[in-house]
Amino acid sequence: MIMGLLEKAGDLKVEEAKPKKRRKRPEPEPVSVQPEKKKRRRRRKEEVDLDELIEEETVHGPPGDFILASSGARRARAIVDFIINWTMPVPIIAITAYGTFFDPTWLLFGAVAIILLNIGYLPYRFKRTIGNFVSRTRYVNRREKDPIFIYITLKMLTVPLIVFGIILIAMFAGEFDSKGNITMFAIGVVILMIPFIDWMVLRIRHEAGQGMWDTLFGVHLVAHVPEEGAEGWLARLESSGDYFEQKGWLGGEDDEDAEDASD
């Protein structure tokens, strides 16, 4: 009996001496970073495609199937807008400054109304000026849409910027006795630099016909085909382009051949 109890006690000690098996912890599943890499690659690809698109437009011209306006159409647009905007107020101001006895108030009101129509209302409402209607041109941006109207307004302010800058420089050129005079002179120089930079950029980007404002807003002046069945005074204004086209002032085969040769 005693021997049996001793044997059982020995078996229990042996079992206690055996090491217990530990349960293995489940290994965490590896986190896949592949989707994030794909997103990054996609973003880089989109950025590269956008850079290539901008570079292609800069070199080859307007986006899509648009055709750059001919040099004749560009000249016609500039001349018509210049006549509409500035030929009426300049003589009135000159005659008034000369000292003649007449009241130019109503004439000035009429001149200002025409200017606001051409550089304010028409660009806001139709994204074009009277010069665009007559020369059958329009502006398009990189997305093949009409640009914001403020672009056309800024583009039309070249003449007043030149005049205002020259006036300030002439008035304060020899009077540097105060900080106010120096400041006004500096403002005149800065104002005059804006159209100068515009002209310099146009010289550099003459193939695309883009000046400073065109480059900043990414806009091209392109040929425009009038819509059929259009009515109203704007349609009649645009039909006046037939006269300019018959006179050859909007450009023709010679301009197209010259552009092809330059390409």
GIGI-V437779 format. One record per backbone hydrogen bond with DSSP energy under -1.0 kcal/mol. NH is the residue of the N-H (numbers start at 1). CO is the residue of the C=O. Records with the same first field share a line. If there is no record, write none. Layout:
NH: CO + CO
This chain:
5: 1
6: 2
7: 3
8: 4
9: 5
10: 6
11: 7
12: 8
13: 9
14: 10
15: 11
16: 12
17: 13
18: 14
37: 33
38: 34
39: 35
40: 36
41: 37
42: 38
43: 39
44: 40
45: 41
46: 42
47: 43
48: 44
49: 45
50: 46
51: 47
52: 48
53: 49
54: 50
55: 51
56: 52
57: 53
58: 54
59: 55
60: 56
61: 57
66: 63
69: 221
74: 70
75: 71
76: 72
77: 73
78: 74
79: 75
80: 76
81: 77
82: 78
83: 79
84: 80
85: 81
86: 82
90: 86
92: 88
93: 89
94: 90
95: 91
96: 92
97: 93
98: 94
100: 95
102: 100
108: 104
109: 105
110: 106
111: 107
112: 108
113: 109
114: 110
115: 111
116: 112
117: 113
118: 114
119: 115
120: 116
121: 116
122: 117
124: 120
125: 121
126: 122
133: 129
134: 130
135: 131
137: 132
138: 222
140: 220
141: 145
144: 141
151: 148
153: 149
154: 150
155: 151
156: 152
157: 154
161: 157
162: 158
163: 159
164: 160
165: 161
166: 162
167: 163
168: 164
169: 165
170: 166
171: 167
172: 168
182: 178
183: 179
184: 180
185: 181
186: 182
187: 183
188: 184
189: 185
190: 186
191: 187
192: 188
193: 189
196: 192
197: 193
198: 194
199: 195
200: 196
201: 197
202: 198
203: 199
204: 200
205: 201
210: 205
215: 211
216: 212
217: 213
219: 214
220: 140
222: 138
223: 67
224: 136
230: 227
236: 232
237: 233
238: 234
239: 235
241: 238
242: 239
244: 240
245: 241
246: 242
247: 243
249: 244
256: 252
257: 253
258: 254
259: 255
260: 256
261: 257
262: 258
263: 259
